[in-house]
Amino acid sequence: MNQKRDLQREVLEHLKTHGPCHYGGLCVLFDVQSSAEIGAALVNLLQWKHIERDKNNMVTMTAAGRQWLEALTIPPSTADPR
């Protein structure tokens, strides 16, 4: 499970840095060992509305995705204690 979360985080970081990317390009870029784990990771991100895919298969990160990525990268000492 941790490995899938790391993969999802890497996808979101890539989209944050490079902007929209083709769905197939993400599959090729992040599935270098042909494990097919990227497919499940992208489906989860789509279901959680952290990414969107348009009719041309271009993937963009949503505001929810940016918030989730930020939450994953906040050091524990500065996280809101609520």
mmCIF file of the C-alpha atoms, coordinates in Angstrom:
data_MODEL
# 
_entry.id   MODEL 
# 
loop_
_atom_site.group_PDB 
_atom_site.id 
_atom_site.type_symbol 
_atom_site.label_atom_id 
_atom_site.label_alt_id 
_atom_site.label_comp_id 
_atom_site.label_asym_id 
_atom_site.label_entity_id 
_atom_site.label_seq_id 
_atom_site.pdbx_PDB_ins_code 
_atom_site.Cartn_x 
_atom_site.Cartn_y 
_atom_site.Cartn_z 
_atom_site.occupancy 
_atom_site.B_iso_or_equiv 
_atom_site.pdbx_formal_charge 
_atom_site.auth_seq_id 
_atom_site.auth_comp_id 
_atom_site.auth_asym_id 
_atom_site.auth_atom_id 
_atom_site.pdbx_PDB_model_num 
ATOM 1  C CA . MET A 1 1  ? 0.000   0.000  0.000   1.00 0.00 ? 1  MET A CA 1 
ATOM 2  C CA . ASN A 1 2  ? 2.827   2.399  0.829   1.00 0.00 ? 2  ASN A CA 1 
ATOM 3  C CA . GLN A 1 3  ? 4.361   1.738  -2.588  1.00 0.00 ? 3  GLN A CA 1 
ATOM 4  C CA . LYS A 1 4  ? 1.089   2.663  -4.322  1.00 0.00 ? 4  LYS A CA 1 
ATOM 5  C CA . ARG A 1 5  ? 0.822   5.862  -2.276  1.00 0.00 ? 5  ARG A CA 1 
ATOM 6  C CA . ASP A 1 6  ? 4.416   6.744  -3.219  1.00 0.00 ? 6  ASP A CA 1 
ATOM 7  C CA . LEU A 1 7  ? 3.556   6.178  -6.874  1.00 0.00 ? 7  LEU A CA 1 
ATOM 8  C CA . GLN A 1 8  ? 0.458   8.377  -6.595  1.00 0.00 ? 8  GLN A CA 1 
ATOM 9  C CA . ARG A 1 9  ? 2.534   11.095 -4.939  1.00 0.00 ? 9  ARG A CA 1 
ATOM 10 C CA . GLU A 1 10 ? 5.141   10.853 -7.724  1.00 0.00 ? 10 GLU A CA 1 
ATOM 11 C CA . VAL A 1 11 ? 2.430   11.246 -10.376 1.00 0.00 ? 11 VAL A CA 1 
ATOM 12 C CA . LEU A 1 12 ? 1.032   14.336 -8.652  1.00 0.00 ? 12 LEU A CA 1 
ATOM 13 C CA . GLU A 1 13 ? 4.510   15.818 -8.227  1.00 0.00 ? 13 GLU A CA 1 
ATOM 14 C CA . HIS A 1 14 ? 5.165   15.223 -11.935 1.00 0.00 ? 14 HIS A CA 1 
ATOM 15 C CA . LEU A 1 15 ? 1.922   16.960 -12.903 1.00 0.00 ? 15 LEU A CA 1 
ATOM 16 C CA . LYS A 1 16 ? 2.678   19.841 -10.539 1.00 0.00 ? 16 LYS A CA 1 
ATOM 17 C CA . THR A 1 17 ? 6.129   20.322 -12.056 1.00 0.00 ? 17 THR A CA 1 
ATOM 18 C CA . HIS A 1 18 ? 5.419   19.607 -15.728 1.00 0.00 ? 18 HIS A CA 1 
ATOM 19 C CA . GLY A 1 19 ? 1.728   20.403 -16.122 1.00 0.00 ? 19 GLY A CA 1 
ATOM 20 C CA . PRO A 1 20 ? -0.826  18.318 -18.023 1.00 0.00 ? 20 PRO A CA 1 
ATOM 21 C CA . CYS A 1 21 ? 0.394   15.025 -19.438 1.00 0.00 ? 21 CYS A CA 1 
ATOM 22 C CA . HIS A 1 22 ? -1.129  12.378 -21.694 1.00 0.00 ? 22 HIS A CA 1 
ATOM 23 C CA . TYR A 1 23 ? -2.583  9.404  -19.781 1.00 0.00 ? 23 TYR A CA 1 
ATOM 24 C CA . GLY A 1 24 ? -0.577  6.949  -21.884 1.00 0.00 ? 24 GLY A CA 1 
ATOM 25 C CA . GLY A 1 25 ? 2.572   8.983  -21.309 1.00 0.00 ? 25 GLY A CA 1 
ATOM 26 C CA . LEU A 1 26 ? 2.104   8.708  -17.551 1.00 0.00 ? 26 LEU A CA 1 
ATOM 27 C CA . CYS A 1 27 ? 1.673   4.950  -17.905 1.00 0.00 ? 27 CYS A CA 1 
ATOM 28 C CA . VAL A 1 28 ? 4.920   4.648  -19.841 1.00 0.00 ? 28 VAL A CA 1 
ATOM 29 C CA . LEU A 1 29 ? 6.826   7.066  -17.621 1.00 0.00 ? 29 LEU A CA 1 
ATOM 30 C CA . PHE A 1 30 ? 5.825   5.469  -14.314 1.00 0.00 ? 30 PHE A CA 1 
ATOM 31 C CA . ASP A 1 31 ? 5.632   1.794  -15.317 1.00 0.00 ? 31 ASP A CA 1 
ATOM 32 C CA . VAL A 1 32 ? 9.260   1.196  -16.244 1.00 0.00 ? 32 VAL A CA 1 
ATOM 33 C CA . GLN A 1 33 ? 9.203   -2.343 -14.788 1.00 0.00 ? 33 GLN A CA 1 
ATOM 34 C CA . SER A 1 34 ? 5.939   -3.304 -16.540 1.00 0.00 ? 34 SER A CA 1 
ATOM 35 C CA . SER A 1 35 ? 4.274   -4.030 -13.215 1.00 0.00 ? 35 SER A CA 1 
ATOM 36 C CA . ALA A 1 36 ? 0.962   -2.380 -14.213 1.00 0.00 ? 36 ALA A CA 1 
ATOM 37 C CA . GLU A 1 37 ? 0.759   -0.735 -10.762 1.00 0.00 ? 37 GLU A CA 1 
ATOM 38 C CA . ILE A 1 38 ? 0.457   2.669  -12.406 1.00 0.00 ? 38 ILE A CA 1 
ATOM 39 C CA . GLY A 1 39 ? -2.952  1.733  -13.808 1.00 0.00 ? 39 GLY A CA 1 
ATOM 40 C CA . ALA A 1 40 ? -4.408  1.125  -10.354 1.00 0.00 ? 40 ALA A CA 1 
ATOM 41 C CA . ALA A 1 41 ? -2.708  4.231  -8.981  1.00 0.00 ? 41 ALA A CA 1 
ATOM 42 C CA . LEU A 1 42 ? -4.171  6.432  -11.739 1.00 0.00 ? 42 LEU A CA 1 
ATOM 43 C CA . VAL A 1 43 ? -7.635  4.913  -11.312 1.00 0.00 ? 43 VAL A CA 1 
ATOM 44 C CA . ASN A 1 44 ? -7.508  5.711  -7.584  1.00 0.00 ? 44 ASN A CA 1 
ATOM 45 C CA . LEU A 1 45 ? -6.403  9.285  -8.274  1.00 0.00 ? 45 LEU A CA 1 
ATOM 46 C CA . LEU A 1 46 ? -9.279  9.664  -10.754 1.00 0.00 ? 46 LEU A CA 1 
ATOM 47 C CA . GLN A 1 47 ? -11.813 8.181  -8.307  1.00 0.00 ? 47 GLN A CA 1 
ATOM 48 C CA . TRP A 1 48 ? -10.638 10.489 -5.523  1.00 0.00 ? 48 TRP A CA 1 
ATOM 49 C CA . LYS A 1 49 ? -10.853 13.433 -7.980  1.00 0.00 ? 49 LYS A CA 1 
ATOM 50 C CA . HIS A 1 50 ? -7.148  14.243 -7.478  1.00 0.00 ? 50 HIS A CA 1 
ATOM 51 C CA . ILE A 1 51 ? -6.660  14.191 -11.250 1.00 0.00 ? 51 ILE A CA 1 
ATOM 52 C CA . GLU A 1 52 ? -8.946  14.726 -14.229 1.00 0.00 ? 52 GLU A CA 1 
ATOM 53 C CA . ARG A 1 53 ? -8.707  13.183 -17.696 1.00 0.00 ? 53 ARG A CA 1 
ATOM 54 C CA . ASP A 1 54 ? -10.216 15.031 -20.637 1.00 0.00 ? 54 ASP A CA 1 
ATOM 55 C CA . LYS A 1 55 ? -11.593 13.639 -23.902 1.00 0.00 ? 55 LYS A CA 1 
ATOM 56 C CA . ASN A 1 56 ? -8.089  13.774 -25.422 1.00 0.00 ? 56 ASN A CA 1 
ATOM 57 C CA . ASN A 1 57 ? -6.705  11.676 -22.529 1.00 0.00 ? 57 ASN A CA 1 
ATOM 58 C CA . MET A 1 58 ? -4.783  14.631 -21.102 1.00 0.00 ? 58 MET A CA 1 
ATOM 59 C CA . VAL A 1 59 ? -4.417  14.388 -17.323 1.00 0.00 ? 59 VAL A CA 1 
ATOM 60 C CA . THR A 1 60 ? -4.329  17.424 -15.035 1.00 0.00 ? 60 THR A CA 1 
ATOM 61 C CA . MET A 1 61 ? -4.084  17.714 -11.276 1.00 0.00 ? 61 MET A CA 1 
ATOM 62 C CA . THR A 1 62 ? -7.144  19.125 -9.502  1.00 0.00 ? 62 THR A CA 1 
ATOM 63 C CA . ALA A 1 63 ? -7.298  21.407 -6.478  1.00 0.00 ? 63 ALA A CA 1 
ATOM 64 C CA . ALA A 1 64 ? -8.064  18.320 -4.369  1.00 0.00 ? 64 ALA A CA 1 
ATOM 65 C CA . GLY A 1 65 ? -4.923  16.689 -5.741  1.00 0.00 ? 65 GLY A CA 1 
ATOM 66 C CA . ARG A 1 66 ? -2.831  19.726 -4.849  1.00 0.00 ? 66 ARG A CA 1 
ATOM 67 C CA . GLN A 1 67 ? -4.243  19.719 -1.316  1.00 0.00 ? 67 GLN A CA 1 
ATOM 68 C CA . TRP A 1 68 ? -3.556  15.997 -0.903  1.00 0.00 ? 68 TRP A CA 1 
ATOM 69 C CA . LEU A 1 69 ? 0.004   16.414 -2.190  1.00 0.00 ? 69 LEU A CA 1 
ATOM 70 C CA . GLU A 1 70 ? 0.617   19.306 0.199   1.00 0.00 ? 70 GLU A CA 1 
ATOM 71 C CA . ALA A 1 71 ? -0.767  17.261 3.098   1.00 0.00 ? 71 ALA A CA 1 
ATOM 72 C CA . LEU A 1 72 ? 1.642   14.443 2.251   1.00 0.00 ? 72 LEU A CA 1 
ATOM 73 C CA . THR A 1 73 ? 4.631   16.780 2.214   1.00 0.00 ? 73 THR A CA 1 
ATOM 74 C CA . ILE A 1 74 ? 3.964   18.786 5.400   1.00 0.00 ? 74 ILE A CA 1 
ATOM 75 C CA . PRO A 1 75 ? 6.566   17.906 8.037   1.00 0.00 ? 75 PRO A CA 1 
ATOM 76 C CA . PRO A 1 76 ? 4.905   16.415 11.148  1.00 0.00 ? 76 PRO A CA 1 
ATOM 77 C CA . SER A 1 77 ? 6.233   19.182 13.409  1.00 0.00 ? 77 SER A CA 1 
ATOM 78 C CA . THR A 1 78 ? 4.320   21.851 11.440  1.00 0.00 ? 78 THR A CA 1 
ATOM 79 C CA . ALA A 1 79 ? 1.115   19.925 10.833  1.00 0.00 ? 79 ALA A CA 1 
ATOM 80 C CA . ASP A 1 80 ? -2.076  21.287 12.332  1.00 0.00 ? 80 ASP A CA 1 
ATOM 81 C CA . PRO A 1 81 ? -2.626  19.430 15.647  1.00 0.00 ? 81 PRO A CA 1 
ATOM 82 C CA . ARG A 1 82 ? -6.417  19.283 15.216  1.00 0.00 ? 82 ARG A CA 1 
# 
